[in-house]
Amino acid sequence: MSDVLAELHAAVRIVPDFPKPGIMFKDITPVLGDARLFASATAGMLAPWRGQGITHVVAIESRGFLFGAPMAAALGAGLVPVRKPGKLPFRRIREDYALEYGTDALEMHADALGAGASVLVVDDVLATGGTAGAACTLVERSGARVAGIGVFIDLRFLGGHARLAPRRVEGLLTYE
């Protein structure tokens, strides 16, 4: 593991029993609070997607926004927020999904993407793949193509990769 990846791993705070008992929450706020580590995290997440023809970054509420915005700017791509229900002001499409600890839904503006768009879906953590899968479904329903999914933390032991197959998934930090 590179020194930068080791530093990023060390900076992620593990919070037991949050948001409910039995979950070992990976708190990324120490990474976000350190300008150098945040820049390293963003650069590392961005690296696999340079030169891939990405036209839009779909960032998932809320921590996906933190990584998605600088990644979109660096790629010269548009930024499309995917939000929880009731947060977007225009005509929306919606996708319901299961989380590792409950259920939820995501919405995207119906006119945010279209045929020919090549989309990178960005979030902070990939767990069971429910949230990323719902975002991918929204992208595909809009007529766009999912080029891949980029995440800061990949919790491989929860099976998100299998659920998202055959889509390309790139995680910066991996927990087996």
LOKE-393961 format. One record per residue (C-alpha): x, y, z. Coordinates in steps of 0.25 Angstrom, whole numbers, always signed. Each point is the difference from the previous one (the first is absolute). Layout:
LOKE-393961
<node xx="X" yy="Y" zz="Z"/>
...
//
This chain:
LOKE-393961
<node xx="+0" yy="+0" zz="+0"/>
<node xx="+5" yy="+14" zz="-3"/>
<node xx="+4" yy="+10" zz="+10"/>
<node xx="-12" yy="+9" zz="-4"/>
<node xx="-10" yy="-12" zz="+1"/>
<node xx="+6" yy="-4" zz="+13"/>
<node xx="-2" yy="+14" zz="+5"/>
<node xx="-15" yy="+1" zz="-5"/>
<node xx="-3" yy="-14" zz="+7"/>
<node xx="+6" yy="+5" zz="+13"/>
<node xx="-8" yy="+13" zz="-1"/>
<node xx="-14" yy="-7" zz="-2"/>
<node xx="-6" yy="+0" zz="+14"/>
<node xx="-7" yy="-13" zz="+4"/>
<node xx="-13" yy="+3" zz="+8"/>
<node xx="-6" yy="-13" zz="+6"/>
<node xx="-15" yy="-2" zz="+0"/>
<node xx="-4" yy="+12" zz="-9"/>
<node xx="-10" yy="+2" zz="-5"/>
<node xx="-5" yy="-12" zz="+7"/>
<node xx="+6" yy="-12" zz="+8"/>
<node xx="+9" yy="-9" zz="-7"/>
<node xx="+4" yy="+10" zz="-11"/>
<node xx="+15" yy="+5" zz="+0"/>
<node xx="-2" yy="+13" zz="-7"/>
<node xx="+12" yy="+6" zz="-8"/>
<node xx="+0" yy="+15" zz="+4"/>
<node xx="+7" yy="+7" zz="-12"/>
<node xx="-1" yy="+14" zz="+7"/>
<node xx="+15" yy="+0" zz="+5"/>
<node xx="+4" yy="-2" zz="-15"/>
<node xx="-9" yy="+11" zz="-4"/>
<node xx="+6" yy="+9" zz="+11"/>
<node xx="+14" yy="-1" zz="-5"/>
<node xx="+2" yy="+7" zz="-13"/>
<node xx="+12" yy="-8" zz="-4"/>
<node xx="-7" yy="-13" zz="+2"/>
<node xx="-13" yy="+4" zz="-6"/>
<node xx="+8" yy="+4" zz="-13"/>
<node xx="+7" yy="-13" zz="+0"/>
<node xx="-14" yy="-7" zz="+2"/>
<node xx="-6" yy="+7" zz="-12"/>
<node xx="+12" yy="-2" zz="-8"/>
<node xx="+1" yy="-14" zz="+3"/>
<node xx="-15" yy="-2" zz="-3"/>
<node xx="+1" yy="+8" zz="-13"/>
<node xx="+13" yy="-8" zz="-6"/>
<node xx="-8" yy="-12" zz="-6"/>
<node xx="-10" yy="+9" zz="-7"/>
<node xx="+10" yy="+10" zz="-8"/>
<node xx="-1" yy="-2" zz="-15"/>
<node xx="-13" yy="-9" zz="+1"/>
<node xx="-9" yy="+10" zz="-7"/>
<node xx="-8" yy="+4" zz="+13"/>
<node xx="-10" yy="+10" zz="-4"/>
<node xx="-8" yy="+1" zz="+14"/>
<node xx="+3" yy="-4" zz="+14"/>
<node xx="-12" yy="-4" zz="+8"/>
<node xx="+2" yy="+3" zz="+14"/>
<node xx="-8" yy="-7" zz="+11"/>
<node xx="-5" yy="+8" zz="+12"/>
<node xx="+6" yy="+4" zz="+8"/>
<node xx="+14" yy="-4" zz="+2"/>
<node xx="+1" yy="-4" zz="-15"/>
<node xx="-1" yy="+15" zz="-2"/>
<node xx="+13" yy="+3" zz="+7"/>
<node xx="+8" yy="-9" zz="-10"/>
<node xx="-9" yy="+1" zz="-12"/>
<node xx="+1" yy="+15" zz="-2"/>
<node xx="+15" yy="+1" zz="+0"/>
<node xx="+1" yy="-12" zz="-9"/>
<node xx="-10" yy="+5" zz="-10"/>
<node xx="+8" yy="+13" zz="+0"/>
<node xx="+13" yy="-7" zz="-3"/>
<node xx="-6" yy="-9" zz="-11"/>
<node xx="-7" yy="+12" zz="-7"/>
<node xx="-13" yy="-7" zz="+3"/>
<node xx="-14" yy="+5" zz="+4"/>
<node xx="-4" yy="-3" zz="+14"/>
<node xx="-14" yy="-7" zz="+3"/>
<node xx="-4" yy="-1" zz="+14"/>
<node xx="-8" yy="-12" zz="+4"/>
<node xx="-8" yy="+3" zz="+12"/>
<node xx="-10" yy="-6" zz="+11"/>
<node xx="-15" yy="+2" zz="-3"/>
<node xx="-5" yy="+14" zz="+0"/>
<node xx="+13" yy="+8" zz="-1"/>
<node xx="+0" yy="+3" zz="-15"/>
<node xx="-9" yy="+11" zz="-6"/>
<node xx="-3" yy="-5" zz="-14"/>
<node xx="-6" yy="-12" zz="-6"/>
<node xx="+7" yy="-12" zz="+5"/>
<node xx="+1" yy="-15" zz="-2"/>
<node xx="+1" yy="-9" zz="+13"/>
<node xx="+6" yy="-13" zz="+4"/>
<node xx="-3" yy="-8" zz="+13"/>
<node xx="+11" yy="-9" zz="+5"/>
<node xx="+4" yy="-8" zz="+12"/>
<node xx="+12" yy="+4" zz="+9"/>
<node xx="+8" yy="-8" zz="+9"/>
<node xx="-8" yy="+5" zz="+12"/>
<node xx="-14" yy="+4" zz="-6"/>
<node xx="-6" yy="+6" zz="-13"/>
<node xx="+0" yy="+13" zz="-7"/>
<node xx="-2" yy="+7" zz="-13"/>
<node xx="+8" yy="+9" zz="-10"/>
<node xx="-4" yy="+10" zz="-10"/>
<node xx="+6" yy="+7" zz="-11"/>
<node xx="-5" yy="+11" zz="-10"/>
<node xx="-7" yy="-7" zz="-11"/>
<node xx="+8" yy="+9" zz="-10"/>
<node xx="+14" yy="-1" zz="+6"/>
<node xx="+5" yy="-10" zz="-9"/>
<node xx="-3" yy="-6" zz="-14"/>
<node xx="+5" yy="-9" zz="-11"/>
<node xx="+14" yy="+1" zz="-2"/>
<node xx="+4" yy="+4" zz="+14"/>
<node xx="+11" yy="-8" zz="+6"/>
<node xx="-1" yy="+0" zz="+15"/>
<node xx="+8" yy="-2" zz="+12"/>
<node xx="-8" yy="-3" zz="+12"/>
<node xx="+8" yy="+5" zz="+13"/>
<node xx="-3" yy="-3" zz="+15"/>
<node xx="+8" yy="+0" zz="+12"/>
<node xx="-2" yy="-15" zz="+4"/>
<node xx="-4" yy="-12" zz="-7"/>
<node xx="-7" yy="-10" zz="+9"/>
<node xx="-11" yy="-10" zz="-5"/>
<node xx="-1" yy="+8" zz="-13"/>
<node xx="-14" yy="+4" zz="+2"/>
<node xx="+2" yy="+15" zz="-1"/>
<node xx="+10" yy="+0" zz="-11"/>
<node xx="-9" yy="-10" zz="-7"/>
<node xx="-12" yy="+9" zz="+1"/>
<node xx="+8" yy="+12" zz="-6"/>
<node xx="+5" yy="-9" zz="-11"/>
<node xx="-15" yy="-4" zz="-3"/>
<node xx="-4" yy="+15" zz="-1"/>
<node xx="+12" yy="+3" zz="-9"/>
<node xx="-4" yy="-12" zz="-9"/>
<node xx="-15" yy="+4" zz="+0"/>
<node xx="+4" yy="+14" zz="-5"/>
<node xx="+6" yy="-6" zz="-12"/>
<node xx="+15" yy="+2" zz="+4"/>
<node xx="+11" yy="-10" zz="+2"/>
<node xx="+6" yy="-3" zz="+13"/>
<node xx="+15" yy="+0" zz="-3"/>
<node xx="+3" yy="-5" zz="+15"/>
<node xx="-1" yy="+3" zz="+14"/>
<node xx="+11" yy="+7" zz="+8"/>
<node xx="+0" yy="-1" zz="+16"/>
<node xx="+9" yy="+5" zz="+11"/>
<node xx="-2" yy="-13" zz="+8"/>
<node xx="-4" yy="-13" zz="-5"/>
<node xx="-5" yy="-10" zz="+10"/>
<node xx="+3" yy="-12" zz="-8"/>
<node xx="-5" yy="-10" zz="+11"/>
<node xx="-15" yy="+5" zz="-2"/>
<node xx="-1" yy="-4" zz="-15"/>
<node xx="-2" yy="+13" zz="-7"/>
<node xx="+9" yy="-4" zz="-11"/>
<node xx="-9" yy="-12" zz="-3"/>
<node xx="-13" yy="+8" zz="+0"/>
<node xx="+6" yy="+10" zz="-10"/>
<node xx="+6" yy="-10" zz="-10"/>
<node xx="+3" yy="+1" zz="-11"/>
<node xx="+2" yy="+15" zz="+2"/>
<node xx="+15" yy="+5" zz="+3"/>
<node xx="+2" yy="+4" zz="+15"/>
<node xx="+12" yy="+7" zz="+5"/>
<node xx="+2" yy="+2" zz="+15"/>
<node xx="+12" yy="+8" zz="+6"/>
<node xx="+0" yy="-7" zz="+13"/>
<node xx="-4" yy="-14" zz="+2"/>
<node xx="-4" yy="-8" zz="+12"/>
<node xx="-1" yy="-15" zz="-2"/>
//
